[in-house]
Amino acid sequence: MIPFVDLKAQYLSIKDEVNAAIQGVLDRCEFTLGSEVAAFEKEFAAYCQAEHGIGVNTGTSALHLALLAAGVGPGDEVITVPFTFVATVSAIDYTGARPVFVDIDPRTFTMDVNAVEAAITPRTKAIIPVHLYGQPVDMDPLLEIARKHGLIVIEDACQAHGAEYKGRRAGSMGDMGCFSFYPGKNLGAYGEGGMVVTNHPEFTRTIRMLRDWGAEKKYHHVLKGYNFRLEGIQGAVLRVKLKYLDGWTEARRAAAARYDSLMAGSSVPTPFARADVRHVYHLYAIRTRHRQAWQEALLAQGIQTGIHYPTPVHLLPAFADLGYQPGQFPHSEQAASEVLSLPMFPELTAAQCDQVAQAVLALAEPVAGAPANTALAGAI
Ligand SMILES: *Cc1c(COP(=O)(O)O)cnc(C)c1O
């Protein structure tokens, strides 16, 4: 059995250290915010090459509060992509603003920055590029467009802890960067967690207040805020895990490189990584037009896979009110129908990679000139 992710293996590798850190929080009764969260905010912001970090309860809340700090509200428009996890779009919706979509670049699965300018209207306030699967968006041209039109850029870096674009860390390039510490993310809490990182003291001040009932000091509520605080235990766990993140990322990259080379020259479209990025492979997604058959065949061999994501947000029932139709974002729609995420986690062994790649190659159509795979033709 090769699982899609293995959180247990990672926990066992750091068990004593994590348990001691949790015990420390219990001993000090610092259950929400507190010294571990404050230390983690500093350490994670520095890791992201940003000046400030504000810990919150989820990645969704990080996006929501970053938008509010940017002044986004009813009547405004925020540009993002439909090929993302629904939370990116929900966060826009929470503010009362309208999500406006642009399609993805089919090679990278991330925002087609060339499509952004045509989507800007007088109501546009912000852009949310999503560093999907752990690969940064082509940020330089996007930042240039944002500067030209006076728009705020909020990076959805929820899948991109430690990813780099031309040597700059994900989360540090726009006005604010948002991270999730959901357990399955590259840096995962033992519960929920999130953070906004930024170089702007004003955004920092506003988000610090908004996450804690809009209070400037206790019971002095200057903003209509929320209870979006990060728990003390999560801060302690994340501080321990941050020390290991680069090693884990290199293990992901090694597994991805192994998959790449095993499937090179085959008919399987493997992920394209831009030459100017450090892709952190939160997910390793191939494409296939026979996804369901492949997923079932792999599972029958004990190989778990995932689909991220089966429906682009503009076609989800929850966002039907936006009025988008099928066919409006063809690259997103095609990606949603073809992507298949292979097992990817730092503890994945070379032998497991080999087994997965061999199973995929056995399903794949032969490249032109090679003998036909008749077994598969029967299965689909
Ligand atoms: C996980 C994720 C989020 C939301 O993070 P939560 O911590 O689950 O709220 C937002 N955007 C993307 C791209 C994500 O992968």
The ligand as an SDF file (V2000), in Angstrom:
LIG
                    3D

 15 15  0  0  0  0  0  0  0  0999 V2000
   -5.3750   24.8590    1.7900 C   0  0  0  0  0  0  0  0  0  0  0  0
   -5.6020   26.0240    0.9160 C   0  0  0  0  0  0  0  0  0  0  0  0
   -6.3030   27.1570    1.3480 C   0  0  0  0  0  0  0  0  0  0  0  0
   -7.0400   27.2290    2.6580 C   0  0  0  0  0  0  0  0  0  0  0  0
   -6.3060   26.9200    3.7830 O   0  0  0  0  0  0  0  0  0  0  0  0
   -7.0510   26.3660    5.0870 P   0  0  0  0  0  0  0  0  0  0  0  0
   -5.9920   26.3950    6.1240 O   0  0  0  0  0  0  0  0  0  0  0  0
   -7.5380   24.9960    4.7840 O   0  0  0  0  0  0  0  0  0  0  0  0
   -8.1690   27.3050    5.3950 O   0  0  0  0  0  0  0  0  0  0  0  0
   -6.4020   28.2340    0.4940 C   0  0  0  0  0  0  0  0  0  0  0  0
   -5.8570   28.2100   -0.7420 N   0  0  0  0  0  0  0  0  0  0  0  0
   -5.2030   27.1240   -1.1990 C   0  0  0  0  0  0  0  0  0  0  0  0
   -4.6110   27.1640   -2.5770 C   0  0  0  0  0  0  0  0  0  0  0  0
   -5.0640   25.9980   -0.3990 C   0  0  0  0  0  0  0  0  0  0  0  0
   -4.4270   24.9190   -0.8790 O   0  0  0  0  0  0  0  0  0  0  0  0
  1  2  1  0
  2  3  1  0
  2 14  2  0
  3  4  1  0
  3 10  2  0
  4  5  1  0
  5  6  1  0
  6  7  2  0
  6  8  1  0
  6  9  1  0
 10 11  1  0
 11 12  2  0
 12 13  1  0
 12 14  1  0
 14 15  1  0
M  END
$$$$
